[in-house]
Amino acid sequence: MSSTSFETINQLFLTAIDERPRPDAFLFKASGRYQGLSSAEALRRAAALAAAFDRLGIRRGDRVAILSENRVEWALTDYAVLGMGAALVPIYPTLLEPDIEYIVRDSGSKAIVVSTAAQLNKVLNIRSALPELRFVVVMDTVSATDGSAESWQRLASSELERGQDTVRSLRVRALEVRPEDTASLLYTSGTTGAFKGVVLTHSNIASNVKACERLFPLGGHDVAISFLPLSHVYERMLDYTYFSLGVSIAYAESFDALPRNLLEVRPTVLAVAPRVLQKIHEKVTEAVRQAPPLRQKLFHWAVRVGGEYLPYRLERREPPLGLRIKHAIADSLVGSKVRARLGGRVATVFSGSAPLARELAEFFWAMGIPIYEGYGLTETSPTIAVNYPGCVKLGTVGRPVPGVEVKLGEESVDEEGRAGREILVRGPNVTPGYYHLDEENRRAFVDGWFRTGDLGAIDSDGFLSITGRKKNLFKTSGGKFVSPEKLENLFQGHPYISQIMVLGEGRKFVGALIVPNFERLEADARSKGIAFGNREKLLRSPQIQSFFQTQVDDLTRWCASYEKIRQFALLPKEFTIDSGELSPTLKIKRSVVEERYRDVIEELYLRHAAQPQNA
């Protein structure tokens, strides 16, 4: 386990290198295979880059932006910038030029580091509008010869060739940084609204790392794979934790390459968004559906056995001998095959950024893949609560982590309080505030407690459950408050529904936009002789419409009358990050989707509010 004496990220970095050095601190894909970068070499390169930035005019307290996918240069740039006493401003690589321009200008960034020629072009197109931006650095080798950008590799190499002791210089400067100094300025807009810069100090992030280190027995025997965006504090904080504990960190080439990279790296730990687990579950169940009947029966038997075994595992009780034997057989024949899709060694999976359906968590636990759901926000560095080994209650986001206090505010919805009460947080992980947004800061805090905007409940054992998002609550024209997340979570893991967005603000009834699981739906349609030339024609089929109406009615049968989904529209395309409909953490951007499908939504609400068949 790590020494928890560090109070800054710089102290964490240097302590880990000195006390837990390893030859493969980072793993990256090059020349077709994963290669290791040692702790010592990571320090050497970060120190050289810091020296180069110093020569280019970056000083303590300055901001440096980074526009890049996950890669080893991202981490080294981060440690270099923080080591100088400057602050890093991460920018999602999926953002478009106007958003990048806003973040760079608002943060006052003096420099920006980009990953590829495509990202460089975005910055060059807006550079004339950014007078404070002194220089641009690009990680990849590009053909720019006009001096518009500096080469990341050349800057580091030039400093190393100078023969100066850049490592000693970085150590001295890094240890001068105080816990209360700003480490990062992170711009968040959630799924609606304008960007806000969240200030996080070294102490904010370091406190969260230390709290999580105490809960998970990770160490030098572990390998993590990093693929959720480092531009989000969720993956970034976990990568700090991995490094602190001596865990090797491998970077996935891309989200699309993740299945292949999992087999190459064979990680023992990873962090996911629920959408990733849902995709894996869909692939597994579709493969089973196409398997011979005997194999289908074997799979479903193994899932049932895993479900019977699960309570004993969670409560750390000894199962009966018969169940142990059945579980060993089921695990050998089925569970091990599911784990093989993740490389075969995964022992810890963190799930965050969105609610995880209990049924989905139970499936993976039944297959021998522990899922530890947690909850947090950018403003809380991020972890507020998490399930952890020996302390798991499925359907909750766990107990508050050490040092963090949670309480519930007053009920703020209807007289029945169905959506819960606002979650308030206090602790060393909480942001000092939003960057130069005084009015936002006044609204964000009440008597020293941070208002999360999320609604929840705390049970008698201290486990926190999230019941909705306060600002996403909508009121129907009948005056009833509805939590869209509550309804959307009912459909998570559904074999025929890939994505759903619930609607209803100011409307007479609740509606929904639904993206089917086309792989399964199209296969079923062909097997039943339903003719279709394309997806649009398939979705207009009365049989398909009736089928989805039955699914919606069944899943919402226990909802209050005003919560039931009365009409829906089936969409022919998935919401994606590239289309701008999903955030980088795979959350639906409601305002974008509502604008894009405005005509579809208006048509939906012109229909009669159908009564559920089983109402």
N, C-alpha and C positions, 0 to 999 in steps of 0.2 A: 504494500500500500504506500501511497505517497505521503511525504511529510506535508502537513497542512499549514506550514508556517508562512507561506507566501501571502502577500496582501495585494500584489499587482500581477498582471499577466507577464510582465517582464521577469519578475522573481520566479514565477511558475516555469517559464521557458528555460531560464538558466539553471534552476534547481533540477529540473528533469534531465537536462543534458549532463550535469555533473553527477547526479546520483543514480540515474537510470539510463545510461547511454546504450544505444543499440545500433547495429549496422544497418537496420532497415526501419529507421524511425518513420520514413515515408516510402511509399511504394507508388511508382508511376509507370504507365505503359509507354514503352519506347522500343522501336525496331521489332514490334510484334510480340513483345513479352514484358512482364512486369519486372522492374528493376528497383533496387533499393537505394535510398539516400541515407547516409548515416547521420546520427545526431551531431557529430562534430562537423561534418560537411554542411549540414543545415545551418549551424551557427556561423560558419565561415562565410557562406553565401549571403546570409541575412546581414551580417556585419559589413560585408563589402557593399551591398546595396544601400545600406544606411549611410555609409561614407560617401557614396555617389550622390545620394539625395542631398546630403549636407553640402557638397560642392555645388549643387544646382540651386541651393538657396532655401531648402526646407529647414525650418527651425522649430524648436520646442513650442507646442501649442498650435502649430499649423495643422491644416487638414489636407489629407491626401486621399483622393477617390480611387476606387478600383472597380473596373468593369470587366468581369471575367467569369468564366465557368470554373467549377472546382478543378484545381490542379495544384501541384506542389508549389509553383511560383506564387499562387494566391497566399498560401500559408507563410512562405518566406517573406513576401512583401508585407504582410500583416506584422510579423515579428520585427521586421526592420523598421517599419513606421512607428510602432509602439515603442521600440527600443530607443528611438530618437526623442521620445516625449511628444510626438505628434499624434494625431487622431486619424483613424481610418474611416473612410466614408464608403461603405459597400454599395454598389449599384447592381441590380439584377441585370444580367446580360440579355434578358428578353425585352427590356424596356426600349421604347422608341426614342428618337432624338429629342422631341420636346420635353419628355420626362427627364432624360439625362441632363439636358441643359438646365432645367429647373433645379435639380438636386445639386449639380456642381455650383451653380450660382448662389443658391440659398445657403449652402454650407460654406461658401467662401473657399473652396478647395484651391490650393496653389498648384497642384499637379494631379494627373490622373494616370493610372496604370491600366492598360487594356490587354486583352489576351490575343486577339486575332486581327487579321486584316479587316474583317467585316466590322468588328467593334471599333477599330481605329477609324474607319471611314465615317462611322456615326459621329465620333468626336470631332474629326476634321471638318465635317459639315456644319458644326455649330460653334467651332472654336472662335470665330470672329465675334460672336456674341458673348464671349466669356473673357473679358480683359484681365481678370485676376488669375487666370490659368497660365502659369509660367511655362510648363513643359508637359509633354505627353510621352509615356514610356510604353512600348509594346513588347509583349513576351515572345511571340512568335517571330521568326525571321521573315521580314516583309521587304518588298522591293522599294520602299520609300527612300529616295535618295535626295530629297529636297530639304532635309533637315527638319521636317515637320514632326518627327518622332524620334525618340532615343530608343536604342535597343536594350532591353532588360539584360540580356546575356552579356552584351558588350560593356554595359556600365559596371556590372559585377566583376567581369574579367579584368577590366582596366584597373579597378581598385586593388584586386589581388596582385596584379603585376607590379604595382607601385612598391610592393614589399613592406608597406607600413602595417603596424599591428592594429588592424581594424577590429579584431575580436576584442582586444583589451579596451579599445576606445568605446565600443558598443556596450561592453559590460559596465563601464563607469557611468555612461550616460543613462543606460537602462535602469540602473539601481538608484539614480537620482529622482526617478519618476515617483510621485506620491500616489497613494491609494485614491485620493479624491480627484486626481487629474482625469480629464476626459480621455477615454480609450477609443470610443467610437461614436459616430453620429449615424444612426440608422433611420432611413426614411421609410415610413410605413403609411399605407393608405387603407389597409384592410381590404374589404371587398367593395367599399364605397368611399367616396370623398376624396379630398385633396391630400397630397403628401404632407406628412408631418415629420420633422427631424427629432428622433428620440435620442437624448443624451444618455450614454452609459459610461460610467467611470470604471477605472481599473478595479476598484473595490466592489462595484456592483457585480461585475462578471466573475471576479475571483471568488466572491462569497458563494455564488451559485455553483461554481466548479467544486469548491470544497464541500458544499452540502451534498452534492451528487456523488462525490468520491466515497463518502462514508456509507453509501447505500448499496453500491454495486462492487462485487469482488473481482474487478478487472485488473489486469497486470501484464507483465512481460510475455505471458503465454498467449495473449490475445492478439487478433488482427481485426481491425475495423475496416469497413468500406464506406467511403464518404461520397454520397451522390446527391442528397438534398442540398439546396443551394447554400454555400457558405455566406452568401449575402444576407441570409436570414440568421438571426442569432441562435436559433435552435441547433442547427448543425455546427455552427461555429463554436458555441459553448461546449458541445459534446467533443469536438475535435481538440479543444484545449484540455478537456478532461482526459481524453485518450492519451494525449502527449504527456500530461502530468503523471499518469499512471504507468507509462512505459509501454502503451499499446501501440503497435505498428498501424499506421494509417495509409490505406490504399485509396487512390482516387479513381472512381469509375470514369471511363472515357466519355460517356454520355448516358442519358436516361435510356435511350434505345439500346445501348450496348450493355446495360446492366445485367440482363440474364447471362450473357457470355462472361462478363467480368466476375460475377459471383462464382462461376465454375472455375475461373482462373485463380482468383484470390482465396477462395474457400474461407470467408470471414467467420469469426466467432461472434462478432457483435456488429450491429448496424442500426441506424435510425431510419424510420420510414414515416410517410404519411399514410393514413388509412386507405387511400386510393390505391397505393402500391399493393397492399395486402389484398384488397378487393380484386385487383387484376390477377394476382397469383391464384387466388381462390377460383376465379372464373376459368383460368386455364386448366387447373386441376380438375374441376367438376366437368368441364367440357370433354377433357380426355377420358374421364370415367364414363361419361354418357355414351361415348362412341366405342367403349370397350365391350367385349363379350359379356353376356348376362352374368356368368359366374364371377368375373372380375368385378362387376358392379356390386354384386352381393357382398363380395369380400371387402370392398372399400367401405360400404355403408356399415358393415359389421365392425370394421376397425374403428370407424368414427364413433360408433356407439360405445365400444369398449373404452376408447380414449376418453369419452365423456364420463363414463362410470369411474374411471381411474382418476380423473381430474380433481375432484374434491379432496382425495387423499393426498395428492401431490401439493395442492395449494395449502392444505392444513398440516402438511408434513406428518401425516399419520401412515402407519403401515397398512397397506391394503390386505384383504384376505388372500390366502395362497392361490385360490382358484382365479381370482382377478389378476394377480401378478402373472400367472402363467398365460392367461388369455392376452394380457397387455403385451407381454414379451413377444408373443406370436404376431399380434396385430402390428406392433411397432416394427418388427423385422420385415413383415410382408408389405406394409403400406406406409407407416410413418416414416421409415427411413427413405422411401422413394420420394415422398413430399419434401423432406429435408434436403435431399440431393439436389433439388431445384435451386436451393440457396447455397449450394456448395458442400452440404453435408456436415458442417461443423457448427452451425449457428446455435449459440446458447443464450444469447441476449438480444432481444429486439425491442427498441424503444419506439413507441408510437405516439405521435403528437401532431399538432397544427390543425387538427380537425377531430370531431368525435369519432370514436371507433365503436361499431355495432358489437354488442355483447356476443351475438352469434358468431361473428367473424373471429373474435378473440378466442372463443371456446373451440372453434375448429382448429386454429393453429396450436393452441395448448394441447388439444387432443392428439395432434400430430407430433408432439414433442418439441414444439417451437414456442418458448416462453415469450409472450408479448407483454411488455410493461407500459401500460398507457399512462401518460402524464398530461399535465396542463400548464400552460404558461403563456406569456405575452412578450413581445419585444420589450415593452416597458418594464418587465420584471426579470430580464437577463437570461433566460426566459422562465425557468422552472419555478412554479408555485407549489405544485403537488405532483406526486408520482407514485405508482405502485412499484414495489421493489422486492427482491427475493425474501421470502418469509413474511411478506406483508402485501398480499394481493387480494383485492376484491373486484371481481369482474363486473363491468357495468359502471365503475367509478374511475376517477382519475387519481385515486390514491389519497394518501395523507400529505399534508403540507411538509415540505422538506425542512430539515433542521434550520432554525433561525428565522423562518418565515411564518408570520401570523396571518390567519385568515378568519374573517368573520362575515356574516351576512347582514346586508342593509335591510331597510324596510321593504315590505312588499310593494311593488310598483306597477303591478298589472291589474287584472280584474279582481272582483271581490272574492273569487275562488282561489286566487294565488296560484293558478295552475302552472305558470311559467317560472315560478321560483322567485328568489330574492337576489339582489345584486351582490356579487362577490367583491369584498373589499380586502385589500392586501397591505401589509406593512412589513418591512424588513430591509436588510442591507442590500438586497438585490433590486430594490425599486428605484427607478430612474429619478434623478433630481428634477427632471421636467423636460418639456419639449423646447427645442431650440428657438429662442426669441419669439415664443407664442404665449404671451402672458395670460391672455384670456383663456386659452386652452388649459393652461396650468391651473388657473383658478377653478375651472370646472372639473379637472381631473382628480383633485384631492379634496377630501373632507376630513377635517380634524386629524390630519397626518396620515390618513388612510388613502391608498390609491384606489380609485373606482375603475374596476376592470371593464365594466359594461357588459359583463357576462352574468347570467343568472344561474343559481345553483342551490344545492341543499347539502347539508352535512349530517351524516347519520350518527347513531349513538357510539360507533366505534371510531369516529373522527375521519371517515372517508368522505371525500368531496365528490359530488356528482354535478355535472354541467347540464342544465335543463334548457338553456337557450341563450341567445345574444340579445341583450336589452335593446340595442339600437336597431336590430333586425326585426324586432317585434313589429307586426303591423296590425292595424285596427281595421276591421271590416266596416262597411257602411252601416252595419247593424250595431256597431260599438263594441264588438268583441275583439279582444287581443288574441293573436295567434303567433306561436313561435314556429317559423318555417323549419328551423333545425330539428325540432322535435319530430315533425312529420317526415322530413327528408331522411332522418336516421332510421325510420321504419323500413326504408327501402334498401338500405346498405347491405350489400351481399346478395341481393335478389338475383336469381339466375337469368332473368329476362330484362332487367332494368340496370343499365350501366350508370346513368346519371339522372338526377331529378332536381328541379328548382321549383319551389312552392311560391305561389303568388297570392295576392289578395288585398294589398293596401288600398283602402277606400272602396273596395268592390263589394258586391252583394254576396259573394261566396268565394271560397278558396279554390284556386285552380293550380295547375302545374304544367311545366314543360318537362317532357320525359324523353331521354335518349335511350333507345333499347340496346340490349346486347345483341348486335346484329349477327355476330358469328353463330350464336345459338338460334336466334329467331329465323334467320334465313335457312338454316339447316332444317328446322322444324317445318317451315313453310314448304320446302321442297318435298319433305317426306309425306306431307299431307296433301300434296297436289295443288297447292295454292300458287297460281301463276302470277309472276311479277317480272317486269323488265328491269326495274331499278328500285331503289329503296323508297323513293317517293310513292310509287305505285303500291308497293308492299304495305306501306303504312296507311294507305287509304282503304285497304281491304276491310270490308265489314267484319270478317272473321277476326282479323288482327285487332281492330278497334274494340270489338266485344271482349276478346281475350284480355286486353290490358285493362278494360273497365272492371273485369272480374278481379284481376290482381290488385288494383287500386282499392276496390271496395273491401276486399278481404283484409288487406293490411291496415286499413283505417277503421275497421269495424268497431274497435273499442274506443275510438276517439269521440269527443263531444260532438254533437250535431254540427255546431258552427265550425269545427275543425276539419270536417270531412272534405276530401277533394271531390268537388262536384263535376268539374270538367277538366280535361287535359288536352294537350297537343303533343303528338309524337314528332320528334325532330329527326331528320335524316343524317345529321352529322354530330360527332362528339364535340363537347366543349374542350378546347385545348389551350395550352400556354401560347402557342404560336399565333392563334387567332385572337389572343387577348382576352378570351373568355374565362381563363383560369389564371389565378395568381401563381407565382413560382412555387408556392407550397401547396398547389393543386386545389385551392379553394375557388368556388365559382364567384366571379365578379358580377354581382347581381345587377348593378347599374348598366354594365356593358351588355349583358345578355338581354336585359329588358329593352334597351334601346335597339339592339340588333334585331330582336324578334317582336318589335312593337306591333306590327300588323298581325302577326300570328296571335299575340296576346289579345288584341282588340277583337279579333274574330272569335276567340275562345269565349270572351265575356258577352258576346252577342247571343250566344246559345242559351237555351233554357238550362237552369241549374238542375241537372239530373239528380234524381233521388237514388242513392245506392240500392242495389238489388236486395241487400240483406239488412237494410235499415229497419 
